[in-house]
């Protein structure tokens, strides 16, 4: 049983687009790594492939296995797609913040949705409740296997061996890397590659206001996929040189600016990355080359980020002024 052929062979090698219109008045250069061009629509295709492929190689997954994961949406889509390719049953534990579009895509691939509707009673957060439900399912279901994106080193290895390597092959030793954080897989993998190469790259972690990953004060967040209510097992204190915390509003503003100037419709965390670059623009050296990882496509956020009425009702500002 092998994970190869078909879509498994076309994951990665996503394009780098020069964001020369959005940053036309700046003395530095920004390139967006368009991870939404992966077959599953996000950067999560990379770790999904590695998590499953390595588990198959070790014998942890067999033809009888049931793959289980906790996800806010994108990794679940990637795993559902690859499990469909393998003919394996897949169960995803989600919470109410997972968008309807994400859930429908997961189910279209044959994935099963396990919704945790109530937060953990002690922390009042959904992530601990999701993990507890995963652990219950693993104990209850024969041949269950938890890919565990939060602590499995194959998550970060995927990005060390592919994402950052591809950026380096295209741009060389970049001066800045802007990377959003959630499971810390992308950030840690890219940081590991940069440190191994000895590059003098300033690594900027883009976290959400309300996330505790880098010691922030815990609060509610409107969007999945950026930040976390628990410090992931893959976290390491030296992963980033700088940390930028972005608000839900800044995520929307960044998305709208990216779409308006570059015709790139990206997801909420990509907007956070763009806003982080704009916030830091006065500190970026002239001539610097910046790589920005844009994790997913924006179609999954049509009812939130790109819905003017939703933005006004939930976030309390007029998004139209961003594009004017």
Secondary structure, 3 states (H helix, E strand, C coil): CCCCCHHHHCCCCCCEEECCCCCCCCCCEEEEEEHHHCCCCECHHHHHHHHHHHHHHHCCCCCCCEEEEECCCHHHHHHHHHHHHHCCEEEEEEECCCCHHHHHHHHHCCCEEEEECCCCCCCCCHHHHHHHHHHHHHHHCCCEEECCCCCCHHHHHHHHHHHHHHHHHHHCCCCEEEEECCCCHHHHHHHHHHHHHCCCCEEEEEEECCCCCCCCCCCCCCCCCCCCCCCCCCCCCCCCCEEEEECHHHHHHHHHHHHHHHCCCECHHHHHHHHHHHHHHHHCCCCCEEEEEECEECHHHCCCCCCHHHHHHHHCCCCHHHHC
